[in-house]
């Protein structure tokens, strides 16, 4: 299409933040599961 304006930096930053937050969430979940496994089941 003609006259397509470049992607705004805010949008890129938002996506970047989303990806980083998702990665953080994944790491947190992994740590939590590891802690669960380490804890002895009674």
Rosetta blueprint (number, residue, H / E / L):
1 X L
2 X L
3 X L
4 X L
5 X L
6 X L
7 X L
8 X L
9 X H
10 X H
11 X H
12 X H
13 X H
14 X H
15 X H
16 X H
17 X H
18 X H
19 X H
20 X H
21 X H
22 X H
23 X H
24 X H
25 X H
26 X H
27 X H
28 X H
29 X H
30 X H
31 X H
32 X H
33 X H
34 X H
35 X H
36 X H
37 X H
38 X H
39 X L
40 X L
41 X L
42 X L
